[in-house]
């Protein structure tokens, strides 16, 4: 036995219903009944893929995860909000900065770090937040130019996807900058925990820090956004992680720990496994060891096999 339900529908939807009713020789009620039956079956069997965003979100349904400098907020819809963050101090064009570099270059490298952390887990950046401890004009303007330069490389609209705040009340003699990249990824597409036993631990790029970075970039020795995007498209690559201040050995152990494995580092490696990699100048890869030669042809940056996953 059925019960009548009164529902208000937009005119366009009513026209569509009437169109289907005429085409299939059904009445309005039957079209609506079949549409609801089909939709409810999809919700039951597919779940988060078709779950409407208008469903009420309860804070307790949001779970948090971390990997290095990335925090992940998993929503009940199956979407994951990623926040990748980095900061610098004493690097820039001001009188008290320890490492002298122009604002454009600083903004470019710091934004690259946050974007690389985001893209390495298959999350796609939608927003960049920059917090500056300097004035907008002239230092902030140059930093913003650098931020926009990197944002464009991954298809972001700089005029819509960058939020920035500066220090306009106090005169500063040293540069400070924080950058956050906010991205979105569905949990089924998240690139984390894919490392497999016997995977090779491969380093792309060389760890550089401070004054070493600019020259190494000119020589083509460090990783960049184009390299990372290319890596995410290769099916023999399992996990990716940009190296930060913790060094290669730390990041390798973290990747292995996530899948309950250990790592073995090879002897006679010429690269210092404990050295920081500054603004993500190197990326650690876990991959099928039989494909290493293929990788060297695809990515024209230094490739070093540092160990394997046990």
N, C-alpha and C positions, 0 to 999 in steps of 0.2 A: 504494500500500500504506500503510495507516495503522498507527500505533503507539498502544497504550493509555497513558493518562495518569491517574494517581490524583490527585484534587483534593478537598480538604475544603471543604464549602460550609456556610454557616449554614442553620439549619432553615427560616427564612423564605424564603430563596432557593430551597431545594429544593421547598417548597410551591408557589412561583410557577412553577417549571419544570414540576412535575407538573400544575399547572393548565393551562398552555399545551399540554402534551403531550396532555391529555385533550380540550381544546377543538379542537385541530387534528389529532387522531388521529395523533400522532407519538410516538416513544419519547423517553426522557430524552436519550439521546445525540444524537439528531438536533436537538432543541431547543438543546442546548448548542453543537453544531457550528455551527448557523445563527447563533446569537447571537454567537459569537466571530468568524465570518466577517464579519458586518455591522459589528461593533465595530472590527475591524482595518482594514476598508475606510474607515471614518470617520477613524481615526487617520491613515491614509495620505493622504487627500484633504483633510481639514479641519485637521489638525494641532493647533495650540495651542488651538483652541476646545474640543476635548474632551480635551486632554492632562491626565491625572490629576495632581493635586498631589503624589502619592506618589512620582513619578519623582525620582530623585536629582538634586539641584541641585549643579552644579559651579561654584565661584566664578568660573572663567574665562568662564562662560556669561553672567554678569551684566555688562551694559554701563551706563556712566554718561553722562548728558547734563546740560547746565545751560541754564537760561534765567533770567537775572536772579537773583533770590533763590529760585529753585526748582531743586533737584537731582532728577533722575529716574534711578531704577534699573530698567532693563529686564530682566525675568526671561525665561528661555527658554519659559515657559508662555504668553507673550504679554501677561502682566500687567505694569503699570508701577507701581512704588512711588514716590510723589512726596513730597518733603520741602520744605515752604515755611517760611522762617524770617525772623524780624525781631527787633530788639532796641531798647531805649531806655535812656537814662541821664540823670540829672539832671532827669527829669520825674516829678512825683508830689507827695505831700503832706508830704514830710519837710523839715526845716529848711534843708538845703543844696541842695534842688532849685531849679534855675534857672527852670523853668516849673511853676507851682503848679496842680495838678489833683488831684482826689480819686482814691483807688485804684480805685473802681468804673469811673470814666471811662477811666483808664489801661488797665485790663484789657480793657475793651470795645474800645477803639480798636486796641490792639496785636493782639488776637485777630482782629479784623476784617481787618487787613492780611494775616496768614498765611492765613486762610480765603479771602480774595479771590484771592490768588496761586494757591491750590490750585484753586478752582472755575473760574478763568479759563482753565485748560488742560483743563477737562472732567474733572478728577480729583475724586473725591468724598471729603471728609475723614472719616476713621475715628478719629483720635486727635489730641488736642492735648497738647503737652508744654510746661509753663511752668517756667522756672528763674528764681527770684526772689533778689535780693541783699538781701532784707529779711526781717524776722521774720514768722511766720504771723499772730500776733495783736498789734496789730490790722490792720496794713497789708496783710498777705497775704490775710486774709479778705475785705477789700474788693476787692482785685484779682481774687480768685477769683470773686467775685460778678459782676464785669464779664465775665470769661472765660465763665462759664456762660451769661450773658445772650446773648452772640453765638453760642455753640454751639447753643443752642436754636433760633435763627433758621434754621439749616440742617438741623434735624431730628436733631441729635446728642443722645444721652442724657448729660447732664453728669455723672451719677454713675458712668458706665461709661467715658467717652471722654476724661477729663481726668486727666493725671498731673502732679504739681507737686512742686517741691522748694524749700525756703526756707533762709535763713541764720539759724540759731538759736544760733550760738556767738559771733558778734561783733555788737556793737551798731552799727548803721549810721545815718548822718545824711543819706544820699542814696539815692534809689530807682533800682534797676536791674532790668530785666526782659527776659527772652528768651522768645520763643514760637515753637514749631515745630508746624506742622500736617502730619500724615501722611495721605496719601490713596492711593486705588487707582483705576486706569483701565486699560482694555484698549488696546493700541497702536492698534487700529483706530478708537477713539473719541477719541484724543488731539487736542486743539485746539491745534496748533502748526504753523506753516509752511503755513497755508491762504491767506495773503494772495496776491492776484492783481494783475497789472498794471492800472493805472488805478483801483485801489481808492482811495476817499476815506479820508483820515486824519482821524478825528473824535474829539474829546475830550468825554467826559461828565463833568461836575463841574468844579470849579475847583481848581487847585493851592493848597493852604493848608498852613501849617506853624506850629508853636508855638502861641502864644496866639490865632492866627487861627481855629484849627480849631473850637473850641466854638461860637463865634458863627456861623460859616459853616454849621455843621450845623443850628442853629436856623433859619437863613434858607433851608434847603433847597438849598444850593449845592454840596454835596459828595456823592460817590458812596457807596453803602452796599451791604450784602450783597444786599438785595432787588433793587436795581437790577441787580447783576451776574448774579444767577440769571436774571432776566428776559432779559438780553442773550443768555445762553447758549442760550435757547430760540428765538431768531430765526434763520431760515435764511439771511438776507442778511448776517449778521454773520460775518466770516471769522476774524480773530484778535482777541484781547483781551489787554491787559496793564495791570495797575494801575501807576500812576506812583509812583516812590519818590524817593529823594534824588538820583537822576541827572538827573531832569527829563524833560520831554516829548520834546525833540529827540533825546536819547540813546536813549530807548526806541523812538522811531519808526525811527531808523536801524537799531537791532538787529532789529526785526521785518522790515524790508525786506531786511537782510543775510541773514537766514535763508532767504529764497527767491531770493537772488541779484539783488535789485533795489536801486534807490536811491529817495530821497524828494525831493520838492520842497515847501518850505514857502511858504505864501502870504504876501504882503506885508500890512502894516497889521493884523496880528493883535494884538489888545489884550492877550492873555495872554502872559506871559513864558515862552518855551519852555524856558528853562534853570532855572526855579525849581523847587525840590523840592516834592513834593506831600505831605510829612509822612506821616501814616498812610493812604496810598492814598486821598487825597481826590478823585482824578480817575482815570479809566480811558481809555486810548487804544484806539480801535477801528479796524480796517480793514474796509471794507464796500463794497457796491454803492452808488455815489453816487446812483443813481436812487431809493433808498429812504430818503434822509435825512429827508424830510418825514414819512414814516411813523414813523421813529424818534422824532422830536420829539413825536409824539402818544402813543407807548408809554411813553417814559421822561420823567417830569416833572422833569428836572434840567437845568441849563444844558448846551447842546450847542454846540460850537464846531468848525467845519471848519478845520483847521490846515494842510492840505496834501493831497498825493496821492502814490501810489506810481507810480514811472516804470517 
